[in-house]
Amino acid sequence: MIYRKARTLDQSDAAYIAGLIDGEGTITLARNHANERRGLAVTISNTERTILQFVLDAIGVGTITNKRAAKANHTPSYTFHVSNRQALALLQQIRPFLKSHKAKRADLVLTDYLRLTPRNGRYTESQVQERETFVQKFFAIRPSEETGRPKPRIL
């Protein structure tokens, strides 16, 4: 099997994709199956497939899937998904442009993910413990309740 690598993004595309991820996306550690370890995943959901197609074409890796509408009157929506080392390559390029809590998640992943994820899937006991600590730290990074704006003064 040929492993595809993420393309190098120009600065404006990297900033645009970072904005999409900040607004409509996720950076997470997901399981494909209940008995597997969590792998890095970056997703963007949108009702405009053309936006996600742009992301796929710019990066050169990932997939776009249809999301199931919960109700008949809901607009059809789609999800772009890229995972593991391809997602890591994307994060390396867009990190300078992330503004939300996702920037902190990206920093943690860029610092520790490769070290704690052996390609052969064989973990030492210390790696298992370190990885569990990493996963806990990752999920502790959540959106801030504060918007950064000063509270209005009541006169």
C-alpha positions as CSV (number, residue, x, y, z in Angstrom):
1,M,0.0,0.0,0.0
2,I,1.3,3.5,-0.9
3,Y,1.2,5.9,2.1
4,R,0.2,9.3,1.0
5,K,1.8,12.3,2.6
6,A,0.1,15.7,3.3
7,R,1.0,18.4,0.8
8,T,2.8,21.5,1.9
9,L,0.3,24.3,2.3
10,D,0.9,27.9,1.4
11,Q,0.4,30.4,4.3
12,S,-3.0,31.6,3.3
13,D,-4.4,28.0,2.8
14,A,-2.9,27.0,6.2
15,A,-4.6,30.0,7.9
16,Y,-7.9,29.3,6.2
17,I,-7.9,25.6,7.1
18,A,-6.9,26.6,10.7
19,G,-9.9,28.9,10.8
20,L,-12.2,26.1,9.6
21,I,-10.8,23.8,12.3
22,D,-11.2,26.5,15.0
23,G,-14.8,27.1,14.0
24,E,-16.2,23.9,12.6
25,G,-13.6,21.3,13.4
26,T,-12.2,19.0,16.0
27,I,-8.8,17.9,17.1
28,T,-9.3,14.7,19.0
29,L,-8.0,11.3,20.0
30,A,-10.5,8.8,18.6
31,R,-10.9,5.0,18.7
32,N,-12.0,3.2,15.6
33,H,-12.8,0.1,17.6
34,A,-13.5,-0.3,21.4
35,N,-10.4,-2.4,22.0
36,E,-7.9,-0.1,20.2
37,R,-5.8,2.7,21.5
38,R,-6.8,6.2,20.6
39,G,-5.4,7.7,17.4
40,L,-5.1,11.3,16.4
41,A,-8.0,12.6,14.2
42,V,-8.7,16.0,12.7
43,T,-12.2,16.6,11.4
44,I,-14.2,19.5,9.8
45,S,-18.0,19.3,9.4
46,N,-19.9,21.6,7.1
47,T,-23.0,21.8,5.0
48,E,-21.0,23.0,1.9
49,R,-19.2,20.1,0.4
50,T,-17.2,22.5,-1.8
51,I,-15.4,23.9,1.2
52,L,-14.4,20.5,2.4
53,Q,-13.4,19.5,-1.2
54,F,-11.0,22.5,-1.2
55,V,-9.5,21.3,2.1
56,L,-9.0,17.7,0.7
57,D,-7.5,19.1,-2.6
58,A,-5.2,21.4,-0.7
59,I,-3.9,18.8,1.7
60,G,-4.0,15.8,-0.6
61,V,-5.0,13.4,2.2
62,G,-8.1,12.5,4.1
63,T,-11.7,11.6,3.2
64,I,-15.1,13.3,3.0
65,T,-18.1,11.5,4.1
66,N,-21.8,12.2,4.2
67,K,-23.3,12.7,7.7
68,R,-26.7,11.2,8.4
69,A,-29.4,13.8,8.8
70,A,-31.1,13.5,12.2
71,K,-34.4,14.9,10.8
72,A,-35.8,15.1,7.3
73,N,-35.8,18.9,7.4
74,H,-32.1,19.1,8.3
75,T,-29.6,20.3,5.6
76,P,-27.3,17.6,4.3
77,S,-23.9,17.9,5.9
78,Y,-20.4,16.4,5.3
79,T,-17.3,15.7,7.3
80,F,-13.7,15.9,6.3
81,H,-11.5,13.4,8.3
82,V,-7.8,12.9,8.4
83,S,-6.0,10.8,11.0
84,N,-2.7,9.7,12.6
85,R,0.5,10.9,11.0
86,Q,-1.3,12.6,8.1
87,A,-3.2,14.6,10.7
88,L,0.0,15.3,12.5
89,A,1.5,16.7,9.3
90,L,-1.5,19.0,8.9
91,L,-1.3,20.2,12.5
92,Q,2.4,21.1,12.0
93,Q,1.4,23.4,9.2
94,I,-1.7,25.1,10.7
95,R,-0.6,25.4,14.3
96,P,0.6,29.0,14.1
97,F,-2.9,30.1,13.0
98,L,-5.0,28.2,15.5
99,K,-6.6,30.6,18.1
100,S,-9.0,28.4,20.2
101,H,-8.3,25.8,22.8
102,K,-7.4,23.6,19.8
103,A,-4.1,25.4,19.7
104,K,-3.2,23.9,23.1
105,R,-4.3,20.5,22.0
106,A,-2.2,20.8,18.9
107,D,0.8,21.8,21.0
108,L,0.5,18.8,23.2
109,V,0.1,16.5,20.2
110,L,3.0,18.0,18.3
111,T,5.2,17.6,21.4
112,D,4.3,14.1,22.6
113,Y,2.2,12.1,20.0
114,L,5.0,10.5,18.0
115,R,7.1,9.7,21.0
116,L,4.1,7.9,22.6
117,T,2.8,6.2,19.5
118,P,5.1,3.4,18.2
119,R,4.4,2.5,14.6
120,N,4.3,-1.2,15.3
121,G,1.6,-0.8,18.0
122,R,3.8,-2.5,20.6
123,Y,3.9,-0.5,23.8
124,T,6.2,-1.0,26.8
125,E,4.5,-0.8,30.2
126,S,6.0,2.7,30.8
127,Q,4.7,3.9,27.4
128,V,1.2,2.6,28.3
129,Q,1.3,4.7,31.5
130,E,2.8,7.7,29.8
131,R,0.3,7.5,27.0
132,E,-2.7,7.3,29.4
133,T,-1.4,10.5,31.1
134,F,-1.1,12.1,27.7
135,V,-4.7,11.2,26.9
136,Q,-5.9,12.6,30.2
137,K,-4.0,15.8,29.7
138,F,-5.3,16.1,26.1
139,F,-9.0,15.7,27.1
140,A,-8.5,18.1,30.0
141,I,-7.9,20.9,27.4
142,R,-11.4,22.2,26.9
143,P,-13.0,25.4,25.5
144,S,-12.6,28.3,27.9
145,E,-15.7,29.8,29.5
146,E,-14.3,33.2,29.1
147,T,-14.4,35.1,25.8
148,G,-11.6,37.4,26.6
149,R,-13.9,40.4,26.5
150,P,-14.3,42.6,29.6
151,K,-17.6,42.3,31.4
152,P,-20.0,45.2,30.8
153,R,-20.2,47.6,33.7
154,I,-23.6,48.2,35.2
155,L,-24.1,51.8,36.1
